[in-house]
C-alpha cells in the first residue's frame, strides 16, 4: 500500500477496533463491576445488550448524517461524544449513572458505520472487498484479544482503566481523522436523514436486505457467544481473569487465521459460495457444541473446539455478505451501511439479551442457535437474485 492508502486503511481499521473496544474489553471486569455497584453479574452482562442496542440505533442516525454533512464532520462529533461517555462511566457514582453514560458512549460509537461508508469513498471497487475483509479480520481478532488487554487494565487500574484506555485511543483516532480526511468527504449525495427515510432507501432492494440478514445471523451467533463467555468460563468453570483472557486470545488467533483463509478463498470463488462454506462450518460448530452439552463433557478444551470453528465461520461469512450488499448501494454508502449495521446489531442485542435469560440452558441455547441460524442463512443466500 502507498502512504495515503495505508493511512486510510489504518483509520478504517481503527474505527472498527475502537467501536468494539467498549464491549469486549470490559468482560474481565464483570466481577469487579458487580462488586463495585452491588449488582448481580447477570445484570452487568445485560449492560452489554443495552450498549449494543443503543449502538445499533445510533448508526441509523450517523450514516445518513454523514451522507449529508460529510464523513469527517460526523466522525469527529461521534468520537467526541464517545469520549465524554467513557469518562462519565469511569466517574459514575452509581449503577444507574453508569448505564446512562454507557448509553452516551454507545451513541458516540455509532461512528462504526462510517467504516463501511469510507471503504466505498476511499477505495476503488475492485479493492473494497479485500480491504473490508482485512479490516474486519483485524477487528475481529482484536475483539477476541481485547479481554487480555482488559484483564491487564483491570489488574492495574481497576475497572475504570478500560474506560480511560478507550478515551485515550479515541482521542488518538480523532486527531488522525482530522488530519487525513478532507471536509465533507464524498458528500455530494444527499440521503434522507430520518430513520424512516433510511429504511425506505434500502427496503426496495431485497438482495441488499438478504445479504445483511445473513451477516446479522452469523454476527448474532458470534456476539451471543462472546458476551456470555465470562459467565461460562469465569463463573461456571472458575477460570481466573488471566486464564479467561488466554482462552479468548486463542479464539482471537483462530479469527485471524480465518481471515487468512477467507482472503485465499475470495480470490478463487464467488462471494455466495464463500458464504455457504462459512454457514456450513457454523452448522458443524453447533452440532459439536450440542454433543458436548448432551454428554456433559463441558471443559475449557471441549468448548474451545466449537468456538474456534465458529470463528472461522464468521470470518468467511460476514465480510463476504457485507461486501456483496454494499456493492448494491455504493452511491449512498452511509445510509446503506447504517441500515445494514442496525439490522446486524439489533439482531445481536436481542439475541444476547434473550440468551442471558436462559440460565442453566445457556450453552444448549447457543448450540441450537448456531444450527438454526446457519440453516436460515443458507436458505436466505439461496434466495438471493430471485
Secondary structure, DSSP 8 states (H G I E B T S, - for coil): --HHHHHHHHHHHHHHHHHHHHHHTTGGGHHHHHHHHT--HHHHHHHHHHHHHHHHHHHHHHHHHHHHH-HHHHHHHHHHHHHHHHHHHHT-SSHHHHHHHHHHHHHHGGGGHHHHHHHHHHS-HHHHHHHHHHHHHHHHHHHHHHHHHHHHHHHHH-THHHHHHHHHHHHHHHHHHHHHS-TTTT--S----SHHHHHHHHHT-HHHHHHHHHHHHHHHHHHHHHHHHIIIIIIIS---HHHHHHHHHHHHHHHHHHHHHHHHHHTTS-HHHHHHHHHHHHHHHHHHHHHHHHTT---HHHHHHHHHHHHHHHHHHHHHHHHHHHGGGGGGHHHHHHHHHHHHHHHHHHHHHHHTT-GGGHHHHHHHHHHHHHHHHHHHHHHTT-
